[in-house]
Amino acid sequence: MTVAADANRPVAMPRGRRRTELVMLAFAVAVVLLAYAAVGLGLRGKLPGLPADLVAFAALMVVAHLAIRRFAPHADPLLLPLAALLNGLGIVMIYRLQESGRNGNPGLQVTDMSTSATTTQLLYTGVGVAVLVAVLVLIREVRVLQRYTYTLGAVGLVLLAIPAMLPASHSVVNGAKVWIIFGSGFSVEPGEFARLALAVFFAGYLVSKRDVLALAGRRVLGVVLPRARDLGPVLIAWAASLLILIFETDIGTSALFFGMFVVMLYIATQRTSWLLIGVTLFVAGSWLTALAVPHVMERFTVWLHPFAGSNATGIAYQPVQALEGLAFGGLFGTGLGQGQPYHTPLVQSDFIFSAFGEELGLVGVMALLLVFGLLVQRGLRAAVAVPDPFSKLLIGGLSFVLALQIFVIVGGVSGLIPLTGITTPFLSQGGSSLVASWILVALLVRVSDTARGPAPQPIQDEGMTQVVRAG
């Protein structure tokens, strides 16, 4: 329950929202536990004991809930439960793949997964929750990030450029030069964090330049195009995305980077012409790059002709196995622990969605897409509600990028678009993607808290008007 804004007394905590969040969080954890029990039945024919990893996962979610209750009491109560459900189901599927073949069939074991893969994913979940708490404690208003617009822009560009400058032995995994590989098998994908930094830069830049970028130019075929002099920013972003595609051979990061910029440009200016220009430039650039870069052309070949000649047992073996797994799952799936997703190489990372499709079927993957859709919808809802233009643009852009990332990975796995090799947020094995996803949730929570909280009040301070939150 809230009361009217009053600078002299605190605003009561909306306890109903936090109770709702706690109930939904308990439901999410219960679904994860049921999924784990189903895996045990499928693999060994009996219910497993309560694992320490899932107990620790539940404890981490409680910590996240308490942090939101303390530092963002007005936040949307569905954001944390949705993220927890996805994260937990990802841990369960990683455990299922890790244990493949250990029950008397060692030949069926996923060869590139260690026996500690589940515990490692849980540790990354802990890091993600710790970062969530840190963001909520340190960033009380997302709009303060606007002060660091160009600093974070430079940081994002550096993070994107580092893998391209490293030798292949320290940056290339499965043909994509997007990693920083350290010793002992530890690696970081800086593009996951660069995307967040560049989103702040785009939001800050577009907020300050949107009036200029919204000016009309010539009308061509019923579409009012922007002035030629204003095309500079989109051309620079286009060139940068092509450089990522050429030097790092990473279609996914290139698509997400350029798509984020174009959509944020559209949100800022409300001009459809920017979307048309952006899509045209990206399609043309991708095709030209495919003609010049063999690795990119191979991705198009695999997409267009996966079963032609020897492709199904050669360059297209991985996506073909994923398609066969999805087909084998049918409408309701084989059941958790009862399919054969381990035949798909790297199923625990790039193709984990095909594992869910095989064992949960079309119904299961549609449910997962619905959860992702709800997370995106809650983010967009917060963006619409928050009054600050910078926060509105930043969260709107990040919510769209989350939706675009899901479309790109699911479209690639299902054969709708060329395969990109990016991870599925929260579900895939990997620390960089998981930690970056929790940072995104933290920003959504913070903006949601601002949008749902008491109205800001203007106060006078040394002749300058500042806006602060009541209480």
C-alpha positions in Angstrom: 0.0 0.0 0.0 1.4 3.4 -0.9 0.6 6.9 0.3 0.8 10.3 -1.3 4.3 11.6 -1.8 5.4 13.6 1.2 9.0 14.7 1.7 8.6 14.6 5.5 7.5 11.0 5.9 8.5 7.7 4.3 6.3 5.8 1.9 4.9 2.5 3.2 6.3 -0.6 1.6 3.9 -2.3 -0.9 4.0 -5.6 0.9 1.4 -7.2 -1.4 3.8 -7.1 -4.3 6.6 -8.7 -2.4 4.3 -11.4 -1.0 3.2 -12.1 -4.6 6.8 -12.3 -5.6 7.6 -14.7 -2.8 4.7 -17.0 -3.7 5.5 -17.0 -7.4 9.2 -17.6 -6.6 8.2 -20.6 -4.4 6.2 -21.9 -7.4 9.1 -21.5 -9.7 11.5 -23.4 -7.4 8.8 -26.1 -7.0 8.7 -26.5 -10.8 12.5 -26.8 -10.9 12.4 -29.5 -8.2 9.7 -31.4 -10.1 11.8 -31.2 -13.3 14.8 -32.6 -11.4 12.6 -35.4 -10.0 11.5 -36.2 -13.5 15.1 -36.4 -14.7 15.9 -38.8 -12.0 13.0 -41.0 -12.9 13.9 -40.9 -16.6 17.6 -41.7 -16.1 17.5 -44.2 -13.3 13.8 -45.2 -12.8 13.6 -43.9 -9.2 13.2 -40.6 -7.4 16.5 -38.9 -6.6 17.4 -37.5 -3.3 17.3 -33.7 -2.7 20.6 -32.5 -4.2 22.7 -29.8 -2.4 22.9 -27.9 -5.7 19.2 -27.3 -5.8 19.0 -26.4 -2.1 21.8 -23.8 -2.8 19.8 -22.5 -5.8 16.7 -22.0 -3.7 18.8 -20.2 -1.1 20.2 -17.9 -3.8 16.7 -17.0 -5.0 15.7 -16.2 -1.4 18.7 -13.8 -1.2 17.7 -12.1 -4.4 14.1 -11.8 -3.1 15.3 -10.2 0.1 17.5 -7.8 -1.8 14.6 -6.7 -4.0 12.4 -6.4 -0.9 15.0 -4.1 0.8 16.3 -2.0 -2.2 13.5 -2.1 -4.8 10.2 -2.6 -2.8 8.0 -1.3 -5.6 9.4 -3.5 -8.4 7.4 -5.8 -10.6 6.8 -9.0 -8.6 7.1 -11.3 -11.7 10.6 -10.4 -12.9 12.5 -12.4 -10.3 10.3 -15.6 -10.5 10.4 -15.6 -14.3 14.2 -15.4 -14.3 14.5 -18.0 -11.5 12.3 -20.4 -13.4 14.4 -20.2 -16.5 17.7 -20.3 -14.6 16.6 -23.3 -12.6 15.4 -25.3 -15.6 18.7 -24.6 -17.3 20.5 -26.1 -14.3 18.3 -29.1 -14.4 18.9 -29.7 -18.1 22.6 -29.3 -17.7 22.5 -31.9 -14.9 20.5 -34.2 -17.2 23.1 -33.9 -20.0 26.0 -34.2 -17.5 24.5 -37.5 -16.3 23.8 -38.9 -19.7 25.2 -42.4 -20.0 26.4 -42.7 -16.5 23.9 -45.5 -15.7 25.7 -48.3 -17.4 26.0 -46.7 -20.8 29.2 -44.6 -20.7 29.3 -44.4 -24.5 26.3 -42.1 -24.4 27.9 -39.6 -22.1 28.2 -36.0 -23.5 32.0 -36.0 -24.1 32.6 -32.3 -23.7 30.9 -31.9 -20.3 32.7 -32.3 -17.0 31.2 -34.0 -14.0 31.1 -30.7 -12.2 29.2 -28.8 -15.0 26.0 -28.5 -12.8 28.0 -27.1 -9.9 29.8 -24.7 -12.1 26.5 -23.4 -13.5 25.3 -22.9 -9.9 28.4 -21.0 -9.1 27.8 -18.7 -12.0 24.2 -18.3 -10.8 25.6 -17.2 -7.4 27.8 -14.6 -9.2 24.8 -13.4 -11.2 22.7 -13.0 -8.0 25.6 -11.2 -6.3 25.8 -8.8 -9.3 22.0 -8.3 -9.1 22.3 -7.2 -5.4 25.3 -5.0 -6.2 23.4 -3.2 -9.0 20.4 -2.6 -6.7 22.5 -1.3 -3.9 24.8 0.9 -6.1 22.3 2.2 -8.7 19.3 3.8 -7.0 18.2 5.4 -10.3 19.1 4.0 -13.7 19.2 7.5 -15.2 22.5 8.2 -13.3 24.2 6.0 -15.9 23.5 8.7 -18.5 26.5 10.6 -16.9 28.8 7.8 -18.2 27.4 7.6 -21.7 30.6 8.0 -23.6 32.7 6.2 -21.0 30.5 3.1 -21.3 30.4 3.4 -25.0 34.2 3.2 -25.1 34.2 0.3 -22.7 31.7 -1.6 -24.9 33.8 -1.0 -28.0 37.0 -2.2 -26.3 35.2 -5.3 -25.1 34.1 -6.1 -28.6 37.5 -5.5 -30.1 39.6 -7.5 -27.6 38.8 -11.0 -29.1 39.6 -9.7 -32.6 43.1 -8.6 -31.5 44.0 -11.8 -29.7 45.6 -14.8 -31.3 43.2 -17.6 -32.4 44.5 -19.9 -29.6 43.1 -17.4 -27.0 39.9 -16.3 -28.8 38.5 -18.8 -31.2 35.9 -21.5 -30.2 34.1 -23.4 -32.9 35.0 -20.9 -35.6 33.8 -17.8 -33.7 36.5 -15.3 -32.6 34.5 -13.9 -29.7 36.2 -15.3 -26.6 39.0 -14.4 -24.2 40.4 -17.8 -23.3 42.6 -18.0 -20.1 44.4 -20.9 -18.8 42.8 -24.0 -17.1 39.9 -23.9 -19.5 38.4 -20.6 -18.2 37.0 -18.3 -20.8 34.9 -15.1 -20.9 32.7 -13.8 -23.8 33.1 -10.1 -23.5 30.4 -9.4 -26.1 27.7 -10.3 -23.5 28.8 -7.4 -21.3 29.7 -5.1 -24.2 26.0 -5.3 -25.3 24.9 -3.8 -21.9 27.5 -1.0 -22.0 26.7 -0.1 -25.6 23.0 0.0 -24.7 23.7 2.7 -22.2 25.7 4.6 -24.7 23.0 4.3 -27.4 20.4 5.5 -24.9 22.4 8.5 -23.8 23.4 9.5 -27.3 19.9 9.1 -28.7 18.2 11.0 -25.9 20.5 14.0 -26.6 20.2 13.8 -30.4 16.7 12.5 -31.0 15.3 15.9 -32.0 17.9 16.2 -34.8 17.4 12.6 -35.9 13.7 12.9 -36.0 13.8 15.7 -38.6 12.1 14.8 -41.9 13.8 14.6 -45.2 12.5 13.5 -48.6 9.4 11.4 -49.2 10.2 8.3 -51.3 7.5 5.7 -52.1 5.3 7.1 -49.3 8.0 6.8 -46.7 9.5 10.0 -45.2 13.3 9.4 -45.1 15.7 11.1 -42.7 18.0 13.8 -44.0 21.2 12.5 -45.6 23.3 14.4 -43.0 21.7 12.4 -40.2 22.6 9.0 -41.6 26.0 9.1 -40.0 25.2 7.3 -36.7 23.4 4.4 -38.4 26.1 4.0 -41.0 28.7 3.9 -38.2 26.8 1.3 -36.3 26.3 -0.7 -39.6 30.0 -0.5 -40.3 30.8 -1.6 -36.8 28.5 -4.6 -37.0 30.1 -5.6 -40.3 33.5 -5.4 -38.7 32.3 -7.8 -36.0 31.0 -10.1 -38.7 34.2 -10.0 -40.7 36.9 -10.1 -38.0 35.1 -12.2 -35.4 32.9 -14.2 -37.8 30.0 -13.9 -35.3 26.6 -13.4 -36.9 24.8 -13.4 -33.6 26.7 -10.6 -31.9 26.6 -8.6 -35.1 22.8 -9.0 -35.5 22.1 -8.1 -31.8 24.4 -5.1 -31.8 23.0 -3.5 -35.0 19.4 -4.6 -34.2 19.6 -3.0 -30.8 20.8 0.3 -32.2 18.2 0.5 -34.9 15.3 -0.3 -32.6 16.5 2.2 -30.0 16.8 4.7 -32.8 13.2 4.0 -33.8 12.0 4.2 -30.2 13.7 7.6 -29.8 12.4 9.1 -33.1 9.2 7.2 -33.8 10.3 7.1 -37.5 9.6 3.9 -39.5 12.1 4.9 -42.1 14.9 4.2 -39.6 13.7 0.6 -39.3 13.5 0.2 -43.1 17.0 1.6 -43.6 18.4 -0.6 -40.8 16.9 -3.8 -42.1 18.1 -3.0 -45.7 21.6 -2.2 -44.6 21.9 -5.4 -42.4 20.6 -7.7 -45.1 22.9 -6.2 -47.7 25.9 -6.2 -45.4 25.3 -9.8 -44.4 25.1 -11.0 -47.9 28.2 -9.1 -49.0 30.1 -10.5 -46.0 28.9 -14.0 -46.8 30.5 -13.7 -50.3 33.8 -12.5 -48.8 34.1 -14.6 -45.6 33.9 -18.5 -46.0 32.8 -19.1 -42.5 29.7 -16.9 -42.9 28.9 -18.4 -46.3 29.1 -21.9 -44.7 26.4 -20.8 -42.2 24.1 -19.8 -45.1 24.9 -23.1 -46.9 24.0 -25.1 -43.8 20.8 -23.2 -43.5 19.7 -23.5 -47.1 20.9 -27.1 -47.8 21.3 -29.0 -44.5 20.5 -32.4 -46.1 22.2 -31.9 -49.5 25.0 -34.2 -50.4 27.3 -34.9 -47.4 26.2 -31.8 -45.4 24.1 -33.9 -43.0 27.1 -35.8 -41.9 29.6 -33.0 -42.4 29.2 -29.2 -41.9 25.5 -29.5 -41.1 25.8 -32.4 -38.7 25.0 -30.3 -35.6 21.9 -28.5 -36.8 20.6 -31.7 -38.5 20.9 -33.6 -35.2 19.0 -30.8 -33.5 16.2 -30.8 -36.1 15.9 -34.6 -35.7 15.7 -34.2 -32.0 12.9 -31.6 -32.3 11.1 -33.9 -34.7 11.6 -36.9 -32.4 10.1 -34.9 -29.5 6.9 -34.3 -31.3 4.0 -32.6 -29.5 4.6 -33.7 -25.9 8.2 -34.9 -25.9 9.9 -38.0 -24.7 10.0 -37.0 -21.1 12.9 -35.5 -19.1 15.8 -37.9 -19.0 14.3 -40.2 -21.7 15.4 -38.7 -24.9 18.7 -38.7 -26.7 19.7 -35.0 -27.0 23.4 -35.9 -26.3 23.8 -36.8 -30.0 23.8 -33.1 -30.8 27.3 -31.6 -30.4 27.4 -28.7 -27.9 23.8 -29.4 -26.9 24.4 -27.9 -23.5 25.2 -24.4 -24.8 24.3 -23.4 -28.4 21.6 -26.1 -28.8 20.1 -26.5 -25.4 16.7 -25.4 -26.8 16.7 -28.5 -29.0 17.2 -30.7 -25.9 14.2 -29.1 -24.3 12.3 -29.6 -27.5 13.1 -33.3 -27.7 12.2 -34.1 -24.1 9.4 -31.6 -23.5 8.0 -31.4 -27.0 6.3 -28.6 -28.8 4.1 -27.9 -25.7 7.2 -27.6 -23.5 9.1 -25.2 -25.8 6.0 -23.1 -26.3 5.8 -22.8 -22.5 9.4 -21.7 -22.3 8.9 -19.1 -25.0 5.8 -17.9 -23.1 8.0 -17.4 -20.0 10.6 -15.4 -22.1 7.7 -13.5 -23.6 6.4 -12.5 -20.2 9.9 -11.4 -19.1 10.1 -9.2 -22.2 6.6 -7.9 -21.7 7.3 -6.9 -18.1 10.4 -5.1 -19.2 8.5 -3.2 -21.9 5.8 -2.3 -19.5 8.3 -0.8 -17.1 9.8 1.2 -20.0 6.4 2.6 -20.9 5.6 3.5 -17.3 8.9 5.2 -16.3 8.9 9.0 -16.9 12.6 9.4 -17.5 13.4 9.4 -21.2 16.9 7.8 -20.7 15.5 5.0 -18.6 12.6 4.5 -21.0 14.9 4.1 -24.0 17.5 2.0 -22.2 15.1 -0.6 -20.8 13.0 -0.6 -24.0 16.1 -1.4 -26.0 17.3 -4.1 -23.6 13.9 -5.7 -23.6 13.8 -5.8 -27.3 17.4 -7.3 -27.5 16.3 -10.1 -25.2 13.4 -10.8 -27.5 15.7 -10.6 -30.5 18.2 -12.9 -28.9 15.5 -15.6 -28.3 14.3 -15.2 -31.9 17.8 -15.5 -33.3 18.8 -18.7 -31.3 15.4 -20.4 -31.6 15.1 -19.5 -35.3 18.6 -20.9 -35.9 18.0 -24.1 -34.0 14.7 -24.7 -35.8 16.0 -23.8 -39.3 14.0 -20.6 -39.7 17.1 -18.4 -40.1 20.8 -19.1 -40.4 22.4 -20.5 -37.3 24.3 -17.9 -35.2 25.8 -19.8 -32.3 24.7 -17.4 -29.6 23.5 -18.8 -26.2 19.9 -19.0 -24.9 19.7 -16.6 -21.9 19.5 -18.3 -18.5 19.2 -21.8 -20.0 22.6 -22.4 -21.8 25.7 -23.5 -20.0 28.2 -20.6 -19.6 29.0 -18.0 -17.1 29.2 -14.8 -19.3 25.7 -15.2 -20.7 24.2 -16.1 -17.3 25.8 -13.2 -15.4 24.9 -10.7 -18.1 21.3 -12.0 -18.0 21.1 -11.3 -14.3 22.5 -7.8 -14.8 19.7 -7.2 -17.3 17.2 -8.4 -14.7 18.7 -6.1 -12.2 18.2 -3.1 -14.5 14.6 -4.2 -15.2 13.9 -4.5 -11.5 15.4 -1.0 -10.8 13.5 0.7 -13.6 10.3 -1.1 -12.6 10.8 0.1 -9.0 11.2 3.6 -10.3 8.1 3.4 -12.5 5.9 1.8 -9.8 7.1 3.9 -6.9 6.0 7.3 -5.6 6.0 10.1 -8.1 9.3 12.2 -8.1 9.3 15.6 -6.6 11.1 18.7 -8.0 13.1 20.5 -5.4 15.2 23.7 -5.6 18.9 23.4 -4.9 21.1 26.4 -5.5 18.9 27.7 -8.3 18.8 24.4 -10.1 15.8 22.1 -10.2 16.5 18.5 -9.3 14.2 15.5 -9.3 14.4 13.1 -6.4 12.2 10.3 -5.3 9.9 10.9 -2.4 10.9 9.3 0.9 
